[in-house]
Every structure is written in C-alpha cells, then in structure tokens.
Amino acid sequence: MATQWKETFSLHHEMIDAQHKELFRLANFVESIDSRSITKIELANLFKEFFDYMRDHFIAEETYMEDIGYPLLEQHRKLHDDIIDTISRVLKEKKSVDELQRAMKDASHKWLVEHILNNDLKIEKWRLGNTVTGADHHSLS
C-alpha cells in the first residue's frame, strides 16, 4: 500500500514538507522490506530510526504550530504523544520479525500517512485563513 507524496499534501513550509517527504519515503521503504531477508535486530533498528525521525519531526511541527498560533496545537500535540507512546510500546512488546514488520507498516501508514492527511493539512487550511474546530480534528485510534 505504498503512498506517494503529492503536492496537495504540502503545508508550504520547506522544512516540514521535507520531513513529510522523508517520512513517506521511509514508510514506502518499510512496505518494501522482505521479512525473510532481514533480522529482528535490523528491523528493530530501522523501526527505532523511523521512530526517532518521527519524534524529531513532531517537535519541529509543534514549534511551527506555536509560531503561527495554531488554535488546535494542544489537540494535535496529544495525537503526536499518542503515536509516540504506541510506537514505544510496540518496540518493547513485539517479539518476531513479522510482528515488528506488521507494526511498522501500521505505524508508517495509519499513524503517518493518515495523520498527515487528516490532521496536518488542517494546519495549512487554518494558516490560509480558514477556521478549524476541535470537531474537525479527528483521532486515529
């Protein structure tokens, strides 16, 4: 289920867009991994790298939202915290390569792609002068 970056996903912020593009690249790489040709340690290290990059991106994105006075910052930050908590739990609990790979695919697509499409694009909508409400801010559970 590879998902390619599209210009319609842009927040028109050079650093945030570059990070989103890299996260899409990582998500697609995860999707292409053959679980028979990778060890659990290699996969866990890749997952940790993906996790660390995502965590750093969330910090940058939250700083951007603060800078522009985004009114749903705290709700958005909670979504980020939930994603990080879930990934942390997965890293501690998953035992097999197949379990880790399934968890990574879920993380890379549901938490990342859907989060960008359902939540991050609201930041750009608001920046362009449209309003958003808490009811517009969907949770990914």
C-alpha positions as CSV (number, residue, x, y, z in Angstrom):
1,M,0.0,0.0,0.0
2,A,2.7,2.4,-1.0
3,T,1.6,6.1,-0.8
4,Q,3.5,8.7,-2.8
5,W,3.9,12.3,-1.7
6,K,1.7,14.7,-3.6
7,E,1.9,18.5,-3.7
8,T,-1.6,18.6,-2.3
9,F,-0.1,17.3,1.0
10,S,2.1,20.4,1.3
11,L,2.0,22.7,4.3
12,H,4.0,25.2,2.3
13,H,6.7,25.1,4.9
14,E,10.1,24.0,3.5
15,M,11.3,22.1,6.5
16,I,8.0,20.4,7.4
17,D,7.4,19.4,3.8
18,A,10.9,18.0,3.5
19,Q,10.3,16.0,6.7
20,H,7.0,14.7,5.5
21,K,8.5,13.6,2.2
22,E,11.2,11.7,4.1
23,L,8.6,10.1,6.3
24,F,6.7,9.0,3.2
25,R,10.0,7.6,1.8
26,L,10.6,5.7,5.0
27,A,7.1,4.4,5.0
28,N,7.4,3.1,1.5
29,F,10.7,1.5,2.3
30,V,9.2,-0.3,5.2
31,E,6.4,-1.5,2.9
32,S,9.0,-3.0,0.5
33,I,11.0,-5.0,3.1
34,D,11.0,-8.7,2.7
35,S,10.7,-10.1,6.2
36,R,12.6,-13.2,5.2
37,S,15.7,-11.2,4.4
38,I,16.0,-9.0,7.5
39,T,16.8,-9.9,11.0
40,K,14.8,-8.8,14.0
41,I,17.7,-6.6,15.2
42,E,18.0,-4.9,11.8
43,L,14.2,-4.3,11.7
44,A,14.1,-3.1,15.3
45,N,17.0,-0.7,14.5
46,L,15.1,0.6,11.4
47,F,12.0,1.0,13.5
48,K,13.9,3.0,16.1
49,E,15.4,5.2,13.3
50,F,11.9,5.8,11.9
51,F,10.6,6.4,15.4
52,D,13.4,8.9,16.2
53,Y,12.9,10.8,12.9
54,M,9.1,10.9,13.5
55,R,9.7,12.2,17.1
56,D,12.1,14.9,15.9
57,H,9.6,15.9,13.2
58,F,6.8,16.2,15.7
59,I,8.9,18.6,17.7
60,A,9.5,20.7,14.6
61,E,5.9,20.6,13.6
62,E,4.7,21.7,17.1
63,T,7.2,24.6,17.1
64,Y,5.8,25.6,13.7
65,M,2.2,25.4,15.1
66,E,3.2,27.6,18.1
67,D,4.9,30.1,15.7
68,I,1.7,30.6,13.7
69,G,-0.6,30.5,16.7
70,Y,-2.4,27.3,15.5
71,P,-5.5,27.1,17.8
72,L,-5.6,23.3,17.9
73,L,-2.0,22.9,18.9
74,E,-2.7,21.0,22.2
75,Q,-5.1,18.6,20.5
76,H,-2.5,18.0,17.8
77,R,0.3,17.5,20.3
78,K,-1.9,14.9,22.1
79,L,-2.2,13.0,18.8
80,H,1.6,13.1,18.4
81,D,2.1,11.9,22.0
82,D,-0.3,9.0,21.4
83,I,1.6,8.0,18.3
84,I,4.9,8.1,20.1
85,D,3.5,6.1,23.1
86,T,2.1,3.5,20.8
87,I,5.4,3.1,18.9
88,S,7.3,2.9,22.1
89,R,5.1,0.2,23.4
90,V,5.4,-1.7,20.1
91,L,9.2,-1.5,20.3
92,K,9.1,-3.1,23.7
93,E,6.5,-5.8,23.1
94,K,6.9,-7.2,19.6
95,K,8.9,-10.4,19.6
96,S,9.2,-11.7,16.0
97,V,10.3,-10.1,12.7
98,D,6.8,-10.5,11.3
99,E,5.2,-8.8,14.3
100,L,7.7,-5.9,14.1
101,Q,7.1,-5.5,10.3
102,R,3.4,-5.5,10.7
103,A,3.6,-2.9,13.4
104,M,6.0,-0.8,11.3
105,K,3.6,-1.0,8.3
106,D,0.8,0.1,10.6
107,A,2.8,2.9,12.0
108,S,4.1,4.1,8.7
109,H,0.7,4.2,7.0
110,K,-2.0,4.6,9.6
111,W,-0.2,6.9,12.0
112,L,1.9,8.7,9.5
113,V,0.1,9.0,6.2
114,E,-3.4,9.2,7.7
115,H,-2.1,11.7,10.4
116,I,-0.7,13.9,7.7
117,L,-3.8,13.7,5.5
118,N,-6.4,14.0,8.3
119,N,-4.6,16.4,10.7
120,D,-1.6,18.1,9.4
121,L,-3.4,19.5,6.4
122,K,-5.7,21.3,8.8
123,I,-2.7,23.4,9.8
124,E,-2.4,24.7,6.3
125,K,-6.1,25.3,6.0
126,W,-6.0,27.4,9.1
127,R,-2.9,29.2,8.0
128,L,-4.6,30.2,4.8
129,G,-7.3,31.9,6.8
130,N,-9.9,29.3,7.2
131,T,-11.1,28.2,10.6
132,V,-10.9,24.8,12.1
133,T,-12.6,23.5,15.2
134,G,-12.0,20.7,17.6
135,A,-14.7,18.8,15.9
136,D,-12.7,18.9,12.7
137,H,-9.7,17.3,14.4
138,H,-10.0,13.5,14.0
139,S,-8.3,11.0,16.2
140,L,-6.6,7.9,14.7
141,S,-7.2,5.1,17.2
